[in-house]
């Protein structure tokens, strides 16, 4: 059309909306692969120990497959845009943990832990399904942040009323049934920290007085957060559960850094962690003994008392070499009572070797990376901080445990996510994966149907 000698081009049609692929078929294929790998490990243990396939191999594979399929159907129904790698990784790690515990059960016929671990895994998957189906929007949790922190503090206080187990008061034992409340408290505290920091991130970053290279927020803003953290860590110190104390402290510092974007908090966190570790190692006899074992892992051998647990763990890693001795052919059971819990990574290192151990660490790294990716893709701060906090819980726990059993840092006594014996741990980790599934669904769903840039 022309107007006074000017030509106006017709308007270009709008770009078509881009529909994001849901990738549930990829998730199902990876779940099938995870179940098959777990079944292969189960059969390999039986062939190595007895020369035949274990009689319960079919039932084990069917049980794990049904649990994984039900979880997949829940994701397909309520979170179709979720990251397709989160659930298969959890299934594979859980399946591998059951294989390693079953392998160690063959050396301790009077103390079988695999059946109980399978029951706890079933409860964990059930909780996963409930969270995925019932929690329509992760932002709903933000409304109940103070309820979460109150419940977390109660869970941390209750074990003080019960007798200590292996030097720590972290268990509730009634009529042969035991749980570790601190495992559930860490998720509730992650929700509270994420909600509080999301609501006060600007005040935390841009107000207050600058001391050295860090701008400290006002006490009115930072005070409640520090009070909750100090109370939770103080209770854990009274319970001699210093591993979880380190986990909470790391979660606090990481989320504070992510919320404010100020690297000074990382420096302050590392300094305080170092000072606290030195003080506790000198004042607490149980921790001091672990520090001494870390500094001198072979001292008991020189004294004629035989190798301690850390020394046996180091021997197991050394015996595994690059490719390992093979499932069922190691001797990590010599570690003793914690072989199925704190030191289960030593069994993986001995029988799967450096190659298998690296694959396990890569699975954990990929799980954490996908959690970070889902959080950073969100436009709202609470979901971003929640995803980063939950993924950081897994990352910090893996570092603390792996560092302890390999002699990098002193032992702290925690459960390797999904691998180690521990019902509370496996249930909690399934809840973490469920929340990451919900967040990743929201992160990808917000872009569905938008015009491609």
N, C-alpha and C positions, 0 to 999 in steps of 0.2 A: 504494500500500500504506500502511496506517495502523498506527501502533504507539504506544499510549498517547496517542491523540489527535493524533499528529504525522503529517503527510502527507509522504511522500518522493517527489519527482518522479523518474521514470525517467531513467536516464543518457542523455545526448544521444549520438547515433551519432558516431563520429569523422569529421572532415572528410576528404573524398576527397583522395587524393594528386594533386598537379598535375604533369603531364608537360610538361617544357619542350620547345618546338618546336626542331627541329634546324636548320631554315632552310638546308638545302643547296640547295634549289631556288632560293632568292634568290641564293645564291652563284653558281650556274651561270648565272643570267640576267645578273648583273653581269659575270661573266667574258666572256660573249658580247658584251656591250656594250663592254667594254675592248678586246677583239680587233677589233671593228668600228671603233672610234675609231682604233686604231692603223693599220688598213688604210686608213682615210680619209686619215690624215696622210701615209702612204706614197704614196698615189695623188695627193694634192694637191701633193706635192713634184714628182713627175714631170710633172704637168700644168703647173705653173708654170715648170719649167725647159725642157721639151721639147714641151709641148702635147699629150702623149699619156700614157696610163696606163703606168707602168713595166712592162716585160715580166715582171718577177719578182714582181708584186704578188700573184698567186694563190698562188705558192709561199711568199711571206713570210707571208701570212695563214694559210695552211694549217699552216705550221711553228709559228707562234706559237699557233695554236688547238690543235694537238695537244699542245704542251707544257703549255698551260694546262689542257686536259682531263685529262691524266695527273695533274697536280698535284691537280686537283679530285677525281679518283677516289681518290687516296691519302687525302685529307682525309675524303672520304665513308666510306671503309672503316675508318680508324683513329682519326679525330678528328671524329666526327659532330656533336659539340656545340660545335665551334670557332666563333669569331667569323666571320660570313660576309663581312665587309668586308676582312679582312687580305689574303687571296689575290687578289681582284680589283684592289685598289689596287696590289699589287706587279706584277701583270700589266700594268696600264695604264702605270705608270711605266717598266717595262722596255720595253714596246712603244714608248712615246714616245721613250725614249732611243735605241732602234734607228733610229727615224725621223730624229731630229736628227743622228745620226752619219752615216746614209746621205745626208742632205741636204748635210752638209759634205764628204763623200767626192766629191760631184759637182764641187766646187771644187778638189779635190786628187786627180786621177786616179792619180797616182803613189803615193799613200799612202791606200789604202782600208782602213778600220778596221771597217766594218759587218759583213763576213763573220766576222772573228775575234770580234767582240762577240756575234754570234749563237751561235757555238760556245761561248763562255764562258757565255752565258745558258742554253744547253742543259745545260752542266755544273752550273750553279747550280740549275736546276730538278731535275736528277737528284739533287743533294745534298739538296734540299728533300724529295723523295720518300723518300729513304733515312732521313732524320731522322724524318719523320712516321711511316713504317712501322716502324722499328726501335726508336725511343725510346718505349717504352710509357708511361713515367712520368718526368717531368722531374726528380723527386727523385733519380733514379739518378745524375744528374750530381754531386750533392752529395758522394757517396762518393769521387769522383775529383778533388776540388778541388785538391789539391796536385799531382796529375799534370798538371792543366790549367795551373797556374801555372808548373811546370817547363818544360812544352812551350812556353808563351808566351815565357818568357825565352830559350829556345834559338832560337825563331823571330826574336826581336828581335836576337840577337847575330850570327846567321849573315850578314846583309847587310854587316856590317863587313868581311868578307873579300873583298868584291867591289868593283869600281870604282864611283865616284860617278857618278850620272846627274843632270844639271841641278843639280849642287851638293849632292845628298843621296845618302847610302848606304842606300837603302831597298829596293833591287831585288836579286833573284837572277836572273842571266842566264846560261843555258847552252844552247849550240847553237841560238840563235834563240828560245829559250823563256824567258819571264820571268814571275816572280810577285813579289808584294809581301807578305812574311810578316807585316808589322805588321797587315794587314787581318784575318788569322786570329787573331793574338795578342789583338786587342781583345775578341773573343768569349770566348776562354779566360780572360782576366783578369776579364771580367764574371762568369763562372761562379765564379771563385775569390773575388772580392770578395763576391758574394752569399752564398756558403757560409760564409765566415769571419764576416761580419757577422751572419748568421742565428744562428750558434752562440755569438757573444759580444755580442749586442746589449744585454743587460742590464748586463753589465760595462762596456760602452762608455758607457752612458747614466747609470749611477748610482754609479759608483766614480771614484776619482781626486780630484785637487785642483782647486778652482775658481780660475781666473785670469781676472780681469776678468769678462766675462759668460759665459765658457765653462768648463764642467767638463771638464777633461782627464782621460781614462782613464789607468789605470796603464800604465807602459811595457811590462809583461809582456803586456798585452792588445793595446795599440795598436802595439807595436813591430814584430811580424811584418808587419802590414798596411802600415805606413809604409815598412818596409824594401823590400818587394816593389814598392811604388809608386815609391820613389826610384830603385831599380835600373832599373826599366823606363823611367822618364822620363830617367834619366841616359844610358842607352844610346841613346835616341832623340835626345837633344841631341848626342851624339857623332856620330850619323848625320845631323845637321842636319835632322831631320824634326820640326820644331816644331809642325806642325799636329796630328800624332798625339799629341805630348806634351800639347798643350792638351786633346785629346779624353780622354786617360787621366786627366788631372788633374780635368777636369769630372766624369767618371764616378766617380772616387774620392770627390769632395765630395758629389755628389748621393746616392750610396748611403749614405754616412756620415750624411747628414741624414735620409734615409728610415728608416735603421735605429734612430737614436737619437731622432728627433723634435725635435732641438735646432737652432733657427735660427742659433745662434752659429756653427755649422760653416760655414754659407753665407757669413757675414761674414768669417770667417777665410780661407775659400777665395778669395773675391774679393780680399782684401788680398794674399794670397800670389801670386795670379795676376798682379795688377798689378805687384808688386815684381819677380817673375820676368820678366815681359814687358819691363819697363824695362831690367833688367840684361842680358838676352839681346840686346835690340835695340842696346845700346851695345857689347857685346863681340863679337858674331858679325857679320862683314861682310855675309854673305848676307841675314841678317834685317834688318840696318841699312838695306840698300838698299831692301828692301821697305817698311820704315817711311817712308823718304824718299819713295818713290813714292806712298805713301798720303797723306802730308802735302802733297805737291806733285805731283799727278797730271799736270799740264800743263807741268811744268818742261821736259821734253824738247822740247815744241813751241816754247816760248819760246827754247830754245837752238838751234833750227833743225835738230833731229835727228828731227823727226816724232813722232807720238804713240806712247807706249809701250803695253803690253798693257792696263793699267788704264784709260788714257785711251780706247783703242779700245772697251773694254767699256762705259764710260760713254756713249760716242757711240752704241753699239748700243742701249742701253736708251732713250736719248733719241729715237732714230729710230723705235723701235717705237710710241711713243705709247700710247694706250689700247687699241686693237684690233690693233696690229701691222701689219707690211707684208705678211703672208701667208707661209705656209711656202714656202721656196725663193726668196724675193724679197728677202732681206736681204743684208748685206755683212759679217757678223760674222767671216767667214773672214779678214778683214784683221788680226784679233787675232794670228794666227801659229800657232806650233807647239802651243800649249795650247788652241786653240779647241775641240777635241773632248774635252778632259779638264777642266782647271781652270775654263775659261771657257765651258763649254757652256751655262750658264744665260744667258749674254749672247745666244746664238742664240735661245733660247726667248723672252727678253724683247723682242728686236727683231722676230721674226717672228710671235709670238703676242700681243705687247703686254702692257700691264699686266693686262688681263683674263685672258689665258692664264697669265701668271706667277702671278697670285693663285690661279687654279685649281690650279696645281702645288703651291703652298705649302699650300693647303687639303688636298690629298691627303696631303702629308707630315704635316700637323697631325692629320688624321684617323687616319693610321696610328699615330702616336705616342699619340694619345688612346686608341685601342682597346687598345694595349699596356698603358698605365697602368691602364685599366679592368679588364683581365684580371688584372693583378697585385694590385690592391687588392681584388678580389673573393675572392681566395684566403684560406684560413684559416691556412695555414702560411707561416712567414717566408721560407724559401728561395725558393719560387716567386714570392712577392711581390717580393722584391728582384731576382730574376733578370729578371722581366718589366719592372720599372721600369728596371733597368740597360740592358737591350737596347733598350727604347724610347728611353731617354736618349741612347744612342749615335747613333741616327738623328737625334734632335732637335739634339744638339750639332753633329753633322757638317753638317747642313743650315744651321744658324746660322753656323758658321765659314766655310763656302764661300760662302753667299749674302752674308754681310757683307763678305767679301773682294772679290768681283767687283763689288759695288755701291758700294764705297768706304766702308763703315761701319766696318770694321776692316782692319788690314793683311792682305795675302794670305798664305796659309799653305801652299797647294799640296796639296789633298786632292781626292778624287773625290766628286762629287755622287751620293748613293745611287741606283742603278739608271739614272740618266740618262747619266753621263759614261763615256767610254771607260776601260776598266780591267777586266781579267778577274778579278783577285783581289777587287776591290771588289764586283762583281756577284755572284760566287759567295758571298762572305761575307754579303751582304745577304739572299740567298735563305735562307741558314742561319739568320739572325736571324728572318726571317719564319716559318720552320718551327718554331723554338723558341717563338715567340709563339703559333703555332697550337696547339702542345701545351699550353702554359700556359692559354690561353683555353678549350681543351676541358676541362681539369681544373677550371677555375674554375666553369664552368657545369654540369659533370657532378656536382659535389658537391651541388648543389641539386636534381638530378633526382629526382622521386618524393617529395620532402618535402611536408609539409602546408603549404598556403599560409597565411601569417599572417593 
